[in-house]
Amino acid sequence: IYPDAAMDQSTAVLECRPSWSFDDQSAEVAMLALLRQHPARVTDPEAATLFVVPLMPYVSSGAGECMGESHQRRMSRAASALRKSPFLSRRGGHDHLLITNTFRVKTFAPWLKPLLGNATIAWFEQPRLATGERRPGVLYSLAFWRCTVVIPYLANPFCAQ
């Protein structure tokens, strides 16, 4: 998981959007929390086989203006830091993962599309058929990345009781 503050904005956006746990598209928060505690996680980037980009674009978008910075500025700063990463260029992004299960691809695509075209995105649905062809429909045409890992929506705490 990239430790760079330009990419890991979790403290600020979670503080500015305390209601994130009631939003089913906020699974990016829960999944990142699980990955931060994963026993196979390494802190030496040279030993890493997967680089997690800890952006939380959906929650950041919902946080809006937060601690003097807009969502657009946060995504721009993150893209700039990612662009400078020697680990992104090492394998062309094939070993990078962004987690977001929002259908609102515009919350991250304008900044990250040029950088993460070869990456894996943890998303709410598989945009490709088993044959490798893209599924028909506007939603699936938004998927600009190479590979998808399907993640579930976040359960509403009121329904999970």
C-alpha positions in Angstrom: 0.0 0.0 0.0 1.5 3.3 -1.1 2.4 5.3 2.1 2.7 8.5 0.2 0.4 11.1 1.7 -0.6 12.4 -1.7 -2.2 9.0 -2.4 -3.3 8.0 1.1 -5.9 10.6 2.0 -7.9 8.3 4.2 -7.6 10.3 7.5 -8.8 13.6 6.0 -11.7 12.2 3.8 -13.0 9.9 6.5 -13.1 12.8 8.9 -14.9 15.0 6.4 -17.4 12.3 5.5 -18.2 10.5 8.7 -21.3 9.0 7.2 -19.3 6.8 4.8 -20.3 3.6 6.6 -23.9 4.1 5.7 -23.1 4.2 1.9 -23.1 0.9 0.1 -20.5 2.2 -2.4 -17.9 2.8 0.3 -16.5 -0.7 0.4 -13.2 0.9 -0.6 -12.8 1.9 3.0 -13.4 -1.5 4.4 -11.3 -3.3 1.9 -8.3 -1.0 2.4 -8.6 -1.5 6.2 -8.4 -5.3 5.7 -5.4 -5.0 3.4 -3.6 -2.7 5.8 -3.8 -5.6 8.3 -3.1 -8.5 5.9 -0.4 -10.8 7.1 1.3 -10.9 3.7 1.7 -7.1 3.5 5.2 -5.9 3.2 6.5 -2.4 3.9 9.6 -2.7 1.6 8.4 -1.7 -1.9 11.2 -3.7 -3.5 9.7 -6.9 -1.9 6.1 -6.0 -3.0 4.4 -8.0 -5.8 1.3 -5.8 -5.6 1.0 -2.1 -5.1 -2.3 -0.9 -3.6 -3.2 2.7 -4.5 -5.1 3.8 -1.4 -7.2 6.6 -2.9 -10.8 6.0 -1.9 -12.1 8.1 -4.9 -15.8 7.6 -4.1 -15.5 8.7 -0.4 -13.2 11.5 -1.5 -15.7 12.7 -4.0 -18.4 12.6 -1.3 -16.2 14.5 1.1 -15.9 17.4 -1.4 -14.1 20.4 0.0 -12.2 18.9 2.9 -9.5 20.5 5.0 -9.0 23.2 2.4 -8.7 20.8 -0.5 -11.2 19.8 -3.2 -11.7 16.2 -4.5 -10.3 17.3 -7.8 -7.1 18.6 -6.1 -6.7 15.4 -4.1 -7.0 13.2 -7.2 -4.6 15.5 -9.1 -2.0 15.3 -6.3 -2.4 11.5 -6.2 -2.0 11.2 -10.0 1.1 13.4 -9.9 2.7 11.3 -7.1 1.7 8.0 -8.9 3.2 9.4 -12.2 6.5 9.9 -10.4 6.5 6.4 -8.8 9.3 4.2 -10.0 7.1 1.2 -9.1 4.4 2.2 -11.5 6.8 2.5 -14.4 8.6 -0.8 -13.4 5.8 -3.0 -14.8 3.6 -0.4 -16.5 1.0 -0.6 -13.8 0.4 -4.4 -14.2 1.1 -4.9 -10.5 -1.1 -2.0 -9.2 -4.6 -2.2 -7.7 -7.1 0.5 -7.1 -10.2 -0.2 -5.0 -13.5 1.4 -5.6 -16.9 -0.1 -6.2 -18.6 3.0 -7.4 -20.2 3.1 -10.8 -19.2 6.8 -10.8 -16.0 6.3 -12.8 -15.7 10.0 -13.3 -14.7 10.3 -9.6 -11.2 8.9 -10.6 -11.0 8.4 -14.4 -10.0 11.9 -15.5 -6.9 11.7 -13.4 -6.0 8.1 -13.3 -7.0 6.7 -16.7 -3.7 7.6 -18.3 -1.8 5.9 -15.5 -3.8 2.8 -14.6 -4.9 1.4 -18.0 -2.8 -1.8 -17.2 -3.9 -2.0 -13.6 -6.5 -4.1 -11.8 -9.5 -2.3 -10.3 -11.5 -3.8 -7.5 -15.0 -2.9 -8.8 -18.6 -3.9 -8.2 -19.1 -5.9 -11.4 -17.2 -7.7 -14.0 -17.2 -5.5 -17.2 -16.0 -8.4 -19.4 -17.7 -11.6 -20.5 -15.9 -15.0 -20.0 -14.8 -14.7 -23.6 -12.9 -11.6 -22.8 -15.3 -9.4 -24.8 -16.6 -6.2 -23.1 -20.2 -6.5 -21.9 -22.6 -4.3 -23.8 -23.9 -1.1 -22.3 -22.7 2.3 -21.3 -21.6 1.3 -17.8 -19.2 -1.3 -19.0 -17.7 1.0 -21.6 -16.4 3.1 -18.7 -14.0 0.4 -17.5 -10.6 1.5 -18.9 -8.5 -0.9 -16.9 -7.0 -4.2 -17.8 -8.4 -6.5 -15.1 -11.2 -6.5 -12.6 -11.6 -8.0 -9.1 -15.2 -8.0 -8.1 -15.9 -6.7 -4.6 -19.3 -6.6 -2.9 -21.1 -3.5 -1.8 -20.8 -2.4 1.8 -23.7 -3.7 4.0 -25.7 -0.9 5.5 -25.2 -1.2 9.3 -28.9 -0.8 9.9 -29.7 -3.8 7.7 -26.8 -5.9 9.1 -28.1 -5.9 12.6 
